C-alpha cells in the first residue's frame, strides 16, 4: 500500500500548533512562562499548542517576541531570506 506523495507531505507538514510548541522549545520558554507573559492560563497555552483553540494575530505577535522566533515562521512555516525583520518578526531599528 502506498500513500500519494502530496498526501504524505501534507500529513507530515508542521501546522501552527506544532510551530507554537517548537518556538517554545527552541527558546527554552515554559508553558508557565508563556502563560504569565500573555496573561492567560497554562491550559490556554496547551489549547493553542494542541490546536484546540484558535490563536489571535496579536497573540502570535507576542509569542514571537517572547520566543525570538520570526513571526513569519510561526504563521507560515517559512522564513523569507530578504525579510528586514528581526527577532519576532519585528523590524529592527538598529543601524548596521
N, C-alpha and C positions, 0 to 999 in steps of 0.2 A: 504494500500500500504506500503510495507516495502522496505527498502534500504539495500543492502548487506553490511555487516559489513566492509569489505575491502574497498568498495567504499566510505562509510561514513568516515572511518578512513583517507583515502587519502584526502577527501574534507575538513576535519577538521584539518589536519596537518598544521603546520606553514611552509611556504616557506621562501626562502631567503628574499624577500621583507618584510615579516612580522617580521623576526628576526632583520633586519636592523632597522625597526621602534621601535621594543621593546628595542633594545640596546640603542637607543637614549633616550627613555622614562626612563628606569631604571637608566641611567647615568645623567639624567636631562640636556641633551645636546640638544640645539635647532637646527632646520634645518639651521638657520643662522650661528650658531657656527660651525656646521659641514661643511657647505659650505665654510666658511672662512678658516677653518683648511685644507680642501682639495684643496682650490683654484679654486672652481667651483661655479656655481650659485645655489641659493635655488631651482630653477626649476630642476636642475640636481639631487639634493638630493631627491626631490619629485618623479622624474622619477625612481630613484633607489628603493625608498620605495614603489612604486606602481608596480614595475616590468616591467615598460615600457622600461627601459634601462638596458642592462647587466652591471654587475659590475666586473671590473678587479680585479685580485688577490691582486695587490698592494693596491688598494683602500680598499679592505676588511681588509688587514693588518692594514692600517692606521685607519680605522673605529674601529677596535678592540682596538688599542692603545688609541684612543681618548675617547672611552666609558668605557674602562676597562673590557669589556666583552670578554671572551675567543674566539679567532679566530675560534677554532674548532666548537664552538656552532653556531657562525654566519654562518659558511659554511655548517654545517650538522644538526644542531639542537640537537646535543648530546655533552656531556662533558665526556671525559674519566676520570675515577676515579683515574687512576695511571699516568695521564699526568704530566710531570715535568714542564709544562708551567705555567707561572704566568699570571697576567692580560694581556689581549690582545693576549694570546696565545704565548707570547714571553718568552723564557726560562729565568728564573731568575738566576742571577749570585751571589746572596747573600748566605752567609753561614748560616746554621741553628744553 
